[in-house]
């Protein structure tokens, strides 16, 4: 039997032990809370492959005004000369999100069911068909037998097909050349190609090089084009909530545009080194803003049917593009901007 000598207060010892336990538990809780707070303050890293042009301007404006940071994001922008190239980076796993034209989603939707559209970020009418007069082209019908350049699997490829059909030019009678935008401009300047379907501001650059030796047609006969913010299902699964934060930053970017259109126009001219003399006309044909519409959904289904009919894509049926649209993001930011019927 152990005997405790002296004055020993058992209650006091127990009380001290209890206080020590409370202190230890509180310290652990505070440490855990501090760790969580630090984790919450770490920004979400997002790599974005972005077309270096006006129809992607919401991304650049958000970056310029630190709106991504406001919503706990650290977004790095890697510029590309065409949206199709930006989308290639996304599909190769080199970026988390990308901006690209709708035809990129149309064609890749046949082979990739992991594509996710977060939102359209702009609408525009910027595609034109330009031709050299000294190639004997003055009317649209003169395109038969000529060399026409386009960027493969891009919006101009679709517009060229519709343009030729509208003007009753047999598509099999033209020789298509698939080049990148700089190759198209050089080919038009040298005369190695006779015509091209391309978008602004490249069209204005070609006109400047050809002078009076060019003829121009509106390449968008029947619809607006949409520029898209794309990602993958895998990225959304790993970053719950990040998509909505990204769209929230772009929504505020859109508000800046609506409040300061002339200032934004000057910023775009400076950012992308556009010609101020010709840009006013281009600017009037662009609408920067977030949207998902039923009209857009029907448009891409029509484009998919055309691509399937022309053998541009392989398959028997068009994809269900509704499955490739991530509705929750825009619904959580600006639900009135999503009019797709579900």
Backbone torsions as a table, in degrees:
resi	resn	phi	psi	omega
1	UNK	NA	130.1	-179.6
2	UNK	-90.3	130.1	178.9
3	UNK	-110.5	133.9	177.3
4	UNK	-99.6	118.5	-178.0
5	UNK	-91.0	159.4	176.5
6	UNK	81.2	-176.9	179.5
7	UNK	-81.7	110.2	-177.0
8	UNK	-125.5	119.2	-176.3
9	UNK	-98.2	100.3	-177.4
10	UNK	-62.1	-41.2	-178.3
11	UNK	-61.9	-38.7	-179.4
12	UNK	-66.7	-40.5	178.8
13	UNK	-62.7	-47.1	179.6
14	UNK	-61.4	-38.0	179.8
15	UNK	-64.8	-42.1	179.3
16	UNK	-64.8	-40.0	178.1
17	UNK	-62.1	-43.3	179.9
18	UNK	-62.9	-42.8	178.7
19	UNK	-63.3	-39.4	178.9
20	UNK	-63.2	-41.5	178.7
21	UNK	-63.9	-42.6	178.6
22	UNK	-61.5	-41.2	179.8
23	UNK	-63.1	-44.7	-179.3
24	UNK	-63.1	-43.8	179.0
25	UNK	-63.4	-42.4	179.8
26	UNK	-64.7	-41.2	179.6
27	UNK	-62.4	-42.6	178.7
28	UNK	-63.8	-40.0	178.9
29	UNK	-64.9	-42.1	178.9
30	UNK	-65.7	-39.7	178.7
31	UNK	-63.7	-41.9	179.4
32	UNK	-66.0	-39.7	179.2
33	UNK	-65.7	-40.8	179.0
34	UNK	-63.5	-40.9	178.9
35	UNK	-63.4	-42.1	179.3
36	UNK	-65.3	-41.1	-179.8
37	UNK	-62.4	-42.2	178.0
38	UNK	-63.3	-41.0	179.5
39	UNK	-64.2	-39.7	179.4
40	UNK	-64.4	-29.3	-176.8
41	UNK	-85.5	-8.1	178.0
42	UNK	-76.5	121.9	-177.6
43	UNK	-66.8	149.1	175.6
44	UNK	-78.4	123.8	-178.9
45	UNK	-81.8	127.9	178.2
46	UNK	-132.9	124.9	173.8
47	UNK	-98.4	128.2	-175.6
48	UNK	-121.6	121.8	172.4
49	UNK	-89.1	117.0	-167.4
50	UNK	-130.0	131.5	172.8
51	UNK	-59.7	129.6	-177.9
52	UNK	-84.2	73.7	-178.3
53	UNK	-165.1	174.8	-171.0
54	UNK	-61.3	-34.6	-175.8
55	UNK	-72.3	-10.2	172.5
56	UNK	-102.8	12.9	-168.5
57	UNK	-59.2	-30.0	-178.7
58	UNK	-57.6	-36.0	179.3
59	UNK	-66.0	-44.0	-178.2
60	UNK	-69.8	-38.0	179.1
61	UNK	-65.5	-41.7	177.8
62	UNK	-62.1	-40.4	178.5
63	UNK	-65.9	-45.4	-178.0
64	UNK	-61.3	-36.0	-176.3
65	UNK	-98.2	12.6	175.7
66	UNK	56.7	32.9	179.5
67	UNK	-74.5	-30.7	176.3
68	UNK	-62.3	-44.7	179.0
69	UNK	-60.2	-38.1	-179.6
70	UNK	-56.1	-32.9	-177.7
71	UNK	-104.7	22.8	173.1
72	UNK	74.6	29.2	-179.5
73	UNK	-118.4	145.8	170.6
74	UNK	-120.0	100.7	-172.0
75	UNK	-106.0	122.9	174.8
76	UNK	-100.9	131.0	-177.8
77	UNK	-104.2	122.3	173.9
78	UNK	-108.7	116.3	-174.7
79	UNK	-80.1	146.1	176.2
80	UNK	-133.5	153.0	-176.5
81	UNK	-78.4	-9.6	176.3
82	UNK	-152.8	149.1	179.7
83	UNK	-62.7	-30.8	179.6
84	UNK	-62.3	-37.5	178.6
85	UNK	-69.0	-36.7	177.1
86	UNK	-64.1	-42.5	178.3
87	UNK	-63.9	-36.0	176.8
88	UNK	-58.5	-40.7	178.6
89	UNK	-62.9	-39.9	177.4
90	UNK	-62.7	-47.9	-175.6
91	UNK	-70.7	-21.5	175.4
92	UNK	-84.5	-3.6	-178.7
93	UNK	82.4	15.2	-178.1
94	UNK	-89.2	-10.0	177.5
95	UNK	-146.4	163.1	-178.8
96	UNK	-89.1	-36.5	179.3
97	UNK	-137.5	164.6	178.9
98	UNK	-153.2	153.7	172.8
99	UNK	-107.6	136.3	-176.5
100	UNK	-161.2	163.5	176.9
101	UNK	-72.9	163.0	-173.5
102	UNK	-66.2	-30.2	-178.5
103	UNK	-65.2	-26.2	175.0
104	UNK	-63.2	-43.0	176.9
105	UNK	-67.3	-39.3	-179.5
106	UNK	-58.3	-53.1	-174.0
107	UNK	-73.1	-41.7	-178.5
108	UNK	-72.7	-20.8	178.3
109	UNK	-64.0	-18.6	178.4
110	UNK	-73.8	-24.9	-175.0
111	UNK	-118.6	-14.0	-177.2
112	UNK	-126.9	114.0	177.0
113	UNK	-93.2	5.8	179.4
114	UNK	-98.7	0.6	175.5
115	UNK	-64.9	139.9	174.4
116	UNK	-133.8	125.0	175.3
117	UNK	-89.6	121.5	177.6
118	UNK	-84.4	-42.7	178.3
119	UNK	-174.0	153.9	162.5
120	UNK	-73.6	142.7	-178.2
121	UNK	-116.2	-7.0	174.5
122	UNK	-166.0	159.3	172.1
123	UNK	-126.9	148.9	-174.8
124	UNK	-163.8	164.0	173.8
125	UNK	-130.3	81.1	-171.1
126	UNK	-123.9	2.3	-178.4
127	UNK	-92.0	134.8	-179.7
128	UNK	-136.9	155.2	169.8
129	UNK	-105.5	122.5	-179.6
130	UNK	-117.6	140.9	-177.6
131	UNK	-138.2	156.5	176.6
132	UNK	-86.8	128.0	177.4
133	UNK	-64.9	-35.4	-177.5
134	UNK	-73.7	-1.0	171.1
135	UNK	-91.2	7.9	179.8
136	UNK	80.8	26.5	-177.8
137	UNK	-111.4	114.5	173.9
138	UNK	-127.2	-31.1	176.8
139	UNK	-115.0	158.9	179.4
140	UNK	-59.2	-35.0	-178.8
141	UNK	-65.2	-19.1	179.3
142	UNK	-73.8	-6.5	-179.7
143	UNK	-71.7	-19.1	179.4
144	UNK	-57.4	130.7	178.6
145	UNK	82.2	2.2	-176.2
146	UNK	-99.8	163.9	178.2
147	UNK	-91.2	119.1	-177.1
148	UNK	-121.1	128.9	-177.3
149	UNK	-100.8	142.2	175.4
150	UNK	-147.5	165.0	171.4
151	UNK	-89.8	125.1	-176.0
152	UNK	-61.2	142.4	176.8
153	UNK	54.0	38.1	177.9
154	UNK	-124.1	171.0	-179.0
155	UNK	-55.7	-40.9	179.4
156	UNK	-59.5	-28.6	178.6
157	UNK	-63.7	-41.9	177.1
158	UNK	-66.3	-45.7	-177.8
159	UNK	-63.7	-35.8	178.2
160	UNK	-62.3	-44.2	179.8
161	UNK	-60.3	-44.1	179.7
162	UNK	-67.7	-40.5	-179.9
163	UNK	-60.9	-46.9	-179.0
164	UNK	-64.2	-41.4	179.3
165	UNK	-64.6	-41.1	-179.1
166	UNK	-62.6	-38.4	-177.8
167	UNK	-94.1	11.4	175.3
168	UNK	58.5	41.8	174.1
169	UNK	-105.6	122.8	-179.9
170	UNK	-62.1	121.1	-178.0
171	UNK	-61.4	-29.2	179.7
172	UNK	-71.9	-14.6	-177.3
173	UNK	-85.3	-12.0	-180.0
174	UNK	-101.2	153.7	178.2
175	UNK	-104.2	113.3	-177.9
176	UNK	-85.9	137.7	173.7
177	UNK	-120.1	125.7	179.4
178	UNK	-96.4	111.1	-177.7
179	UNK	-134.4	161.4	172.4
180	UNK	-81.7	168.2	-174.4
181	UNK	-55.6	-42.3	-179.6
182	UNK	-67.0	-36.4	176.4
183	UNK	-65.0	-36.9	177.4
184	UNK	-65.5	-44.1	180.0
185	UNK	-62.6	-43.1	179.7
186	UNK	-65.7	-40.9	179.6
187	UNK	-64.4	-39.0	177.3
188	UNK	-67.8	-38.1	-179.5
189	UNK	-69.1	-37.7	-177.2
190	UNK	-83.2	-20.0	-177.5
191	UNK	89.6	7.8	177.6
192	UNK	-72.3	-18.9	171.0
193	UNK	-126.3	154.2	-174.5
194	UNK	-95.0	-29.3	-175.2
195	UNK	-155.5	166.1	179.6
196	UNK	-153.8	145.0	169.1
197	UNK	-105.5	118.6	-173.8
198	UNK	-151.6	174.6	-177.0
199	UNK	-113.7	162.3	173.4
200	UNK	-72.2	146.5	11.1
201	UNK	-91.2	2.8	-179.1
202	UNK	-59.9	-35.9	-179.8
203	UNK	-60.1	-46.0	179.4
204	UNK	-62.8	-34.8	178.5
205	UNK	-66.1	-40.2	178.3
206	UNK	-66.6	-44.1	178.3
207	UNK	-56.8	-40.3	-179.4
208	UNK	-64.1	-37.4	-178.8
209	UNK	-75.9	-32.0	-177.5
210	UNK	-88.2	-21.9	-178.2
211	UNK	64.3	-127.6	-178.4
212	UNK	-82.1	2.5	-176.6
213	UNK	-92.7	32.1	-178.9
214	UNK	-135.4	151.7	172.6
215	UNK	-128.6	142.6	-169.1
216	UNK	-130.7	139.7	173.2
217	UNK	-128.9	148.8	171.2
218	UNK	-65.7	124.0	-176.8
219	UNK	-88.0	-11.4	-179.2
220	UNK	-107.0	95.8	-172.4
221	UNK	-79.5	-32.4	-165.7
222	UNK	-131.6	-3.5	-173.8
223	UNK	-159.1	161.7	166.9
224	UNK	-78.0	150.6	168.2
225	UNK	-93.4	158.1	176.3
226	UNK	-123.0	140.2	171.3
227	UNK	-104.0	139.0	-166.6
228	UNK	-117.2	153.4	168.1
229	UNK	-106.4	111.8	-174.2
230	UNK	-111.0	152.9	171.3
231	UNK	-149.4	-162.0	177.9
232	UNK	-124.6	158.6	178.1
233	UNK	-60.7	-36.9	-180.0
234	UNK	-62.0	-39.8	179.5
235	UNK	-67.2	-41.5	179.1
236	UNK	-63.4	-41.2	179.6
237	UNK	-61.5	-36.4	-178.2
238	UNK	-83.8	-15.5	-175.3
239	UNK	-130.8	62.2	-179.3
240	UNK	-60.2	130.3	179.7
241	UNK	91.4	-21.8	-177.0
242	UNK	-66.9	-37.5	-179.3
243	UNK	-60.7	-42.8	-179.2
244	UNK	-67.7	-37.9	177.1
245	UNK	-64.0	-39.6	178.4
246	UNK	-62.4	-44.8	179.4
247	UNK	-68.8	-32.5	177.6
248	UNK	-63.3	-41.0	177.0
249	UNK	-63.6	-40.5	179.5
250	UNK	-70.2	-31.9	176.1
251	UNK	-62.7	-42.8	177.5
252	UNK	-67.9	-33.3	175.1
253	UNK	-61.9	-41.1	177.4
254	UNK	-61.5	-39.8	179.0
255	UNK	-63.9	-37.3	177.1
256	UNK	-62.3	-40.9	178.7
257	UNK	-61.6	-47.1	-176.7
258	UNK	-66.2	-29.6	-178.5
259	UNK	-86.3	-23.6	-175.5
260	UNK	-137.2	57.9	-173.5
261	UNK	-60.4	-41.5	-178.8
262	UNK	-68.5	-39.1	177.8
263	UNK	-64.2	-41.5	179.6
264	UNK	-67.2	-39.0	177.3
265	UNK	-59.4	-45.0	179.0
266	UNK	-64.7	-37.7	178.4
267	UNK	-63.1	-43.4	-179.2
268	UNK	-64.3	-44.1	178.4
269	UNK	-58.3	-43.9	-179.4
270	UNK	-70.7	-43.5	-175.6
271	UNK	-62.8	-43.8	-173.9
272	UNK	-105.3	7.7	175.6
273	UNK	57.5	45.4	177.6
274	UNK	-81.0	160.2	176.9
275	UNK	-77.8	113.6	-177.5
276	UNK	-59.2	-31.8	-176.1
277	UNK	-66.1	-33.4	-176.4
278	UNK	-102.4	-8.2	-170.3
279	UNK	-78.2	-23.5	179.8
280	UNK	-54.5	-44.7	-179.3
281	UNK	-66.2	-36.9	178.0
282	UNK	-67.1	-45.5	-175.6
283	UNK	-58.7	-34.3	-179.2
284	UNK	-69.1	-15.2	-176.0
285	UNK	-103.5	14.6	-179.3
286	UNK	-123.0	137.0	172.2
287	UNK	-123.9	110.9	179.8
288	UNK	-88.4	126.6	180.0
289	UNK	168.1	157.1	179.2
290	UNK	-82.6	141.4	177.1
291	UNK	-167.6	152.9	165.8
292	UNK	-140.0	117.1	-174.2
293	UNK	-127.0	156.7	176.0
294	UNK	-64.6	-35.6	178.4
295	UNK	-61.9	-41.8	177.5
296	UNK	-61.3	-44.8	-179.5
297	UNK	-60.3	-42.9	178.5
298	UNK	-65.9	-37.3	179.0
299	UNK	-61.4	-47.3	-176.6
300	UNK	-70.6	-27.9	174.8
301	UNK	-67.7	-38.3	176.3
302	UNK	-64.4	-41.7	179.0
303	UNK	-65.0	-37.8	178.7
304	UNK	-64.6	-40.8	178.2
305	UNK	-63.3	-40.7	178.0
306	UNK	-64.5	-46.2	-178.9
307	UNK	-62.4	-37.1	178.8
308	UNK	-68.1	-42.9	-179.1
309	UNK	-64.8	-34.5	-177.7
310	UNK	-87.0	-2.6	179.6
311	UNK	76.1	15.4	178.0
312	UNK	-71.4	-30.0	176.5
313	UNK	-123.6	160.4	178.8
314	UNK	-103.8	143.4	177.0
315	UNK	149.8	178.4	179.0
316	UNK	-112.4	-29.4	-178.8
317	UNK	-136.3	156.0	177.8
318	UNK	-78.1	150.4	179.4
319	UNK	-66.1	161.4	170.2
320	UNK	-86.7	94.5	-174.0
321	UNK	-66.3	-19.5	176.9
322	UNK	-59.9	-33.2	179.8
323	UNK	-71.8	-16.3	-176.8
324	UNK	-99.0	7.6	-179.8
325	UNK	-108.2	124.6	178.6
326	UNK	-88.6	96.2	-172.7
327	UNK	-72.2	-32.6	-170.7
328	UNK	-60.9	-32.8	-177.2
329	UNK	-61.3	-58.6	-178.4
330	UNK	-70.3	-33.4	177.1
331	UNK	-58.6	-34.9	-178.7
332	UNK	-80.3	-13.6	-176.1
333	UNK	-109.4	-50.0	-177.4
334	UNK	-146.9	74.0	-173.5
335	UNK	-57.7	-28.6	179.8
336	UNK	-70.1	-16.1	179.1
337	UNK	-86.0	-1.3	176.9
338	UNK	-112.1	106.5	-177.6
339	UNK	-113.0	16.8	178.8
340	UNK	-70.2	133.3	179.8
341	UNK	-78.5	127.8	-179.8
342	UNK	-122.1	NA	NA
